[in-house]
Amino acid sequence: MNNPYDDQQHLRAVDAGDMLSHIDAFADQLQNAWDLSQTLPLPDSHRTPRQIVLCGMGGSAIGGDLAAALISTSSPVPWSVVRGYDIPAYVSGPETLVLASSFSGNTEETLAATEGALHNGTRLLALTTGGKLADHAAAHGYPLWQFDYVSQPRAALGWSFGLLVGLAHRLELAPNLDRDLADAITLLREHQAQYAWDVPFDENPAKGGASRLVGRLPVVLGSGMFEVIARRWKGQLNENAKTWAGFEGMPEANHNMVVSVGFPAAHDISLSALFITSPQYDHPRVQLRHQLTCDMCQENNILAEIFRPAGDSALAQMLHAIQYGDYVSFYLALAYHADPTTIEPIVRLKDKLAQHP
């Protein structure tokens, strides 16, 4: 097959779980999550936290990272993310708001961390579709933000992040979130018209972006809020396209990773470096570092390119970068004949873990 991107029969055969429909629905997810978030319970006791800590894994944790990055320039309230079973000692007391986020409600790391937060006397709020986490919230009487969406967790980022944007708005952690989200959703729908599957390869930037990654190991680089996006791209490439990928934070990568450029030379032609940067929201020196590092990669036969997201607000640029990366990972899955929905290695690993309670 010369063109795996535009063949409808190939699409149906590979995308048996219809991952494409969830990527297409990203803007709708965000809108629905926002609308729901404005109606869900938020007691007065939860409205003035000294710090916010989100406990989650995978797509749920990424939602927390995105929210933390979004409010970091406007809110004095620190927001951190715990990925794992144990919570730090500083996560304690009623002035700490712990957000337990698990799409299924059965993520064992999140459940363990939530139990630890309860033991430490924090305020709790659960975000989930149900499962053990919903039962835990009901049993212990803390607010439950429950939503209904059927997909793989990573395909519900519009929900997991959209609810957090709505929460941040209600907690007054950042200004103009309602306006910024509305503008961002309009932007996403405009760009979806460019990235959608029925837009042919020659006119589709996301299909072109995927084609340049075929046979290469991608490394995604970003700074600040875009370091979170780089991590999202890496995860989507792993899970959707079933390919190795890495991510690096900038400018930190200029103090270690850059030394490896060109060594071993035989591997350079199998690498791709993707730089996410913004003239509006990256420090000018970081922008320069992106360009110079990209140039160094190209000089050493590493395929390197810079992606600059569209949009006026930080939220719009974050969401556009996520949208583009999701489509690229999907089209790369088509090129690799890889079902973008299935995650058999994760399922097998969970089955093995279940044998050791």
BALO-180380 format. One record per residue (C-alpha): residue number from 1; x negated, y negated, z negated. Coordinates in steps of 0.001 Angstrom, whole numbers, plus 500000, padded with zeros to 6 digits. Layout:
# BALO-180380
{NUM {X Y Z}}
...
END
This chain:
# BALO-180380
{1 {500000 500000 500000}}
{2 {498421 496711 501140}}
{3 {500701 494407 499143}}
{4 {502014 495794 495855}}
{5 {503442 492419 494848}}
{6 {506291 491996 497349}}
{7 {507494 495571 497896}}
{8 {510910 496035 496280}}
{9 {510731 499830 496280}}
{10 {507369 499645 494507}}
{11 {508797 497168 491987}}
{12 {511648 499495 491101}}
{13 {509355 502497 490796}}
{14 {506779 500801 488573}}
{15 {508997 498526 486466}}
{16 {511366 501258 485335}}
{17 {511919 499514 481990}}
{18 {512748 496178 483656}}
{19 {510068 494121 481918}}
{20 {510479 491524 484651}}
{21 {513951 490605 483434}}
{22 {512575 489730 479986}}
{23 {509810 487564 481438}}
{24 {512405 485850 483615}}
{25 {514536 485262 480496}}
{26 {511827 483439 478509}}
{27 {513511 480027 478748}}
{28 {516897 481509 477846}}
{29 {515383 483276 474841}}
{30 {513950 480013 473569}}
{31 {517248 478196 473973}}
{32 {519243 480950 472282}}
{33 {516734 481205 469431}}
{34 {516828 477455 468857}}
{35 {520620 477393 468814}}
{36 {520748 480266 466326}}
{37 {518042 478773 464106}}
{38 {520134 475686 463471}}
{39 {522944 477785 461967}}
{40 {521076 480308 459809}}
{41 {520759 480045 456011}}
{42 {517990 477872 454583}}
{43 {518396 477273 450832}}
{44 {517198 474054 449230}}
{45 {514634 476142 447342}}
{46 {512918 476914 450672}}
{47 {512858 473398 452125}}
{48 {509760 471855 450500}}
{49 {507001 474482 450561}}
{50 {503441 473639 449592}}
{51 {502229 476164 452151}}
{52 {503729 478542 454697}}
{53 {502370 482021 455370}}
{54 {503736 484266 458101}}
{55 {503223 488009 457768}}
{56 {503446 489836 461072}}
{57 {501731 491877 463741}}
{58 {501533 491727 467524}}
{59 {504088 489469 469159}}
{60 {505523 488422 465791}}
{61 {502106 487265 464602}}
{62 {501491 485379 467853}}
{63 {504723 483481 467229}}
{64 {503324 482459 463852}}
{65 {500006 481404 465377}}
{66 {501827 479268 467932}}
{67 {503923 477582 465247}}
{68 {500850 476915 463113}}
{69 {499074 475324 466073}}
{70 {502138 473290 466991}}
{71 {502534 471613 463595}}
{72 {498835 471317 462764}}
{73 {498472 467747 464050}}
{74 {501553 466361 462309}}
{75 {502237 468293 459106}}
{76 {500317 468232 455805}}
{77 {501765 471669 455036}}
{78 {499225 474382 455903}}
{79 {500573 477321 457920}}
{80 {498605 480554 458136}}
{81 {499177 484051 459496}}
{82 {498456 487355 457765}}
{83 {497929 490360 460019}}
{84 {497697 493364 457753}}
{85 {498910 495164 454646}}
{86 {497434 492897 451983}}
{87 {498105 489243 451278}}
{88 {495427 486878 449938}}
{89 {495535 485894 446280}}
{90 {496468 482303 447167}}
{91 {499799 483531 448567}}
{92 {501657 483219 445289}}
{93 {504217 481193 443404}}
{94 {507535 479589 444326}}
{95 {505895 476730 446259}}
{96 {504682 479233 448862}}
{97 {507115 480163 451625}}
{98 {506366 483568 453142}}
{99 {507949 484339 456498}}
{100 {508201 488093 457022}}
{101 {508431 488549 460784}}
{102 {508944 491956 462381}}
{103 {510911 492462 465573}}
{104 {511974 496003 464675}}
{105 {512005 495409 460941}}
{106 {509925 498549 460479}}
{107 {506343 497313 460933}}
{108 {504547 498986 458053}}
{109 {501877 496310 457624}}
{110 {504496 493565 457421}}
{111 {506636 495521 454981}}
{112 {503645 496076 452701}}
{113 {502624 492410 452838}}
{114 {506205 491339 452138}}
{115 {506323 493532 449059}}
{116 {503093 491921 447893}}
{117 {504538 488445 448421}}
{118 {507624 489410 446428}}
{119 {505410 490668 443612}}
{120 {503513 487362 443659}}
{121 {506688 485343 443159}}
{122 {506791 483539 446511}}
{123 {509848 482329 448368}}
{124 {510689 484721 451188}}
{125 {512502 484499 454501}}
{126 {512824 487415 456937}}
{127 {513003 487190 460733}}
{128 {513983 490458 462390}}
{129 {516528 492382 464430}}
{130 {517187 494701 461484}}
{131 {515478 497805 460107}}
{132 {513840 498146 456708}}
{133 {512993 494462 456517}}
{134 {516660 493471 456787}}
{135 {517466 495999 454065}}
{136 {514680 494578 451897}}
{137 {516036 491041 452279}}
{138 {519535 492188 451338}}
{139 {518268 494151 448340}}
{140 {516229 491261 446949}}
{141 {518514 488393 447914}}
{142 {516288 486258 450112}}
{143 {517390 484643 453411}}
{144 {517634 486842 456486}}
{145 {517319 485334 459948}}
{146 {518584 488227 462030}}
{147 {518886 488160 465803}}
{148 {519974 490639 468441}}
{149 {517704 491354 471396}}
{150 {516673 494666 472957}}
{151 {513146 494793 474365}}
{152 {509565 495513 473471}}
{153 {508486 493069 470721}}
{154 {506029 491254 472981}}
{155 {508849 490605 475464}}
{156 {510860 488775 472791}}
{157 {508351 485997 472108}}
{158 {510975 483433 473058}}
{159 {512976 484664 470087}}
{160 {510159 485089 467561}}
{161 {508614 481706 468397}}
{162 {511865 479884 469139}}
{163 {513233 480682 465691}}
{164 {510056 479308 464135}}
{165 {510292 476102 466172}}
{166 {513831 475734 464873}}
{167 {512661 476366 461319}}
{168 {509860 473809 461667}}
{169 {512432 471288 462873}}
{170 {514688 471911 459884}}
{171 {511715 471634 457521}}
{172 {510719 468374 459272}}
{173 {507188 469631 459896}}
{174 {506832 467945 463298}}
{175 {508687 465129 465069}}
{176 {510843 465415 468191}}
{177 {510874 469206 468378}}
{178 {514452 469213 469627}}
{179 {513618 466879 472508}}
{180 {510296 468554 473270}}
{181 {511846 472008 473417}}
{182 {514641 470828 475705}}
{183 {512089 469270 478066}}
{184 {509916 472392 477902}}
{185 {512823 474663 478796}}
{186 {513550 472508 481848}}
{187 {509877 472773 482829}}
{188 {509875 476555 482406}}
{189 {512881 476924 484671}}
{190 {511198 474790 487320}}
{191 {508053 476917 487252}}
{192 {509986 480151 487180}}
{193 {511130 479195 490667}}
{194 {507438 479399 491676}}
{195 {506520 482574 489782}}
{196 {509630 484709 490333}}
{197 {509225 488084 492037}}
{198 {511198 487071 495127}}
{199 {508677 484296 495878}}
{200 {506244 485915 498343}}
{201 {502595 486447 497535}}
{202 {501282 483617 499722}}
{203 {503506 481094 497909}}
{204 {503340 482516 494368}}
{205 {500529 481241 492087}}
{206 {501060 484011 489524}}
{207 {500793 486777 492124}}
{208 {497633 485163 493452}}
{209 {496229 484913 489943}}
{210 {496895 488598 489346}}
{211 {495286 489643 492626}}
{212 {492019 487980 491623}}
{213 {491860 490109 488467}}
{214 {492200 493483 490170}}
{215 {489218 495659 489301}}
{216 {487833 493148 486824}}
{217 {487678 492860 483042}}
{218 {489245 489503 482145}}
{219 {488028 487326 479286}}
{220 {490299 484401 478409}}
{221 {488962 481278 476701}}
{222 {490839 478458 474985}}
{223 {490457 475867 472248}}
{224 {492828 474850 469461}}
{225 {496394 475690 470405}}
{226 {495129 477204 473638}}
{227 {492984 479703 471742}}
{228 {496300 481173 470588}}
{229 {497458 481268 474217}}
{230 {494207 482994 475187}}
{231 {494977 485665 472619}}
{232 {498495 486030 474040}}
{233 {497134 486442 477582}}
{234 {494697 489069 476334}}
{235 {497460 491030 474609}}
{236 {499761 490851 477624}}
{237 {496998 492065 479920}}
{238 {496362 494949 477511}}
{239 {499980 496019 477084}}
{240 {501602 495110 480391}}
{241 {498768 495753 482853}}
{242 {497076 498463 480741}}
{243 {493668 496868 481243}}
{244 {490811 495973 478950}}
{245 {490689 492238 478240}}
{246 {489105 489905 475726}}
{247 {489555 486385 474425}}
{248 {487205 483764 473025}}
{249 {487694 480505 471190}}
{250 {486074 477330 472457}}
{251 {483760 475639 471624}}
{252 {482668 478595 469459}}
{253 {481977 480678 472576}}
{254 {479278 478166 473527}}
{255 {477374 479205 470416}}
{256 {477276 482949 471136}}
{257 {479186 484392 474126}}
{258 {477533 482051 476607}}
{259 {474166 483701 475950}}
{260 {475499 486928 477465}}
{261 {476391 485327 480800}}
{262 {474275 487055 483415}}
{263 {473369 490103 481313}}
{264 {473508 492860 482330}}
{265 {473649 491481 485855}}
{266 {475182 494654 487259}}
{267 {478340 494019 485230}}
{268 {478914 490409 486263}}
{269 {480786 491292 489445}}
{270 {483279 493238 487305}}
{271 {484081 490315 484994}}
{272 {486519 487443 485194}}
{273 {486528 484369 482948}}
{274 {489790 482444 482617}}
{275 {489615 479026 480944}}
{276 {492790 477401 479575}}
{277 {492332 473694 478961}}
{278 {494337 470484 478803}}
{279 {493221 466909 479551}}
{280 {495885 465680 477134}}
{281 {495327 467986 474163}}
{282 {491730 469222 474287}}
{283 {488875 467121 472933}}
{284 {486976 465510 475845}}
{285 {483817 467403 474902}}
{286 {485758 470659 474884}}
{287 {487033 469906 478382}}
{288 {483452 469318 479489}}
{289 {482332 472543 477831}}
{290 {485042 474459 479686}}
{291 {483855 473088 483026}}
{292 {480157 473656 482353}}
{293 {480737 477187 481067}}
{294 {482940 477967 484058}}
{295 {480144 476728 486329}}
{296 {477616 478949 484540}}
{297 {479847 481970 485041}}
{298 {480265 481251 488739}}
{299 {476506 480816 489147}}
{300 {476124 484360 487796}}
{301 {478713 485913 490156}}
{302 {481423 486061 487502}}
{303 {484815 485163 488919}}
{304 {485798 482126 486849}}
{305 {488684 479690 487092}}
{306 {490361 476989 485022}}
{307 {494089 476880 484276}}
{308 {495577 473540 483241}}
{309 {499158 473864 481996}}
{310 {501865 471454 483056}}
{311 {504079 469397 480761}}
{312 {503927 466244 478674}}
{313 {504269 467582 475127}}
{314 {502030 470071 473369}}
{315 {504992 472437 473116}}
{316 {505683 472252 476846}}
{317 {502066 472974 477730}}
{318 {501901 475899 475316}}
{319 {505063 477441 476721}}
{320 {504076 476923 480350}}
{321 {500721 478598 479737}}
{322 {502495 481548 478093}}
{323 {504911 481838 481005}}
{324 {502155 481867 483615}}
{325 {500114 484437 481690}}
{326 {503117 486714 481276}}
{327 {503840 486699 485001}}
{328 {500180 487305 485855}}
{329 {500068 490319 483527}}
{330 {503237 491695 485122}}
{331 {501979 491345 488679}}
{332 {498659 492901 487698}}
{333 {500656 495859 486372}}
{334 {502254 496182 489812}}
{335 {498805 496172 491410}}
{336 {497660 498900 489019}}
{337 {500858 500958 489436}}
{338 {501232 500690 485643}}
{339 {504637 500626 483950}}
{340 {504531 497263 482131}}
{341 {506985 498384 479454}}
{342 {505576 501633 478089}}
{343 {502979 501643 475298}}
{344 {502315 505361 474899}}
{345 {498960 505002 473062}}
{346 {500641 502884 470366}}
{347 {503454 505426 470043}}
{348 {500954 508285 469716}}
{349 {498963 506379 467119}}
{350 {502085 505680 465054}}
{351 {503023 509363 465225}}
{352 {499585 510320 463915}}
{353 {499777 507708 461159}}
{354 {503153 509102 460121}}
{355 {501424 512407 459398}}
{356 {499438 510627 456677}}
{357 {502009 508757 454538}}
END
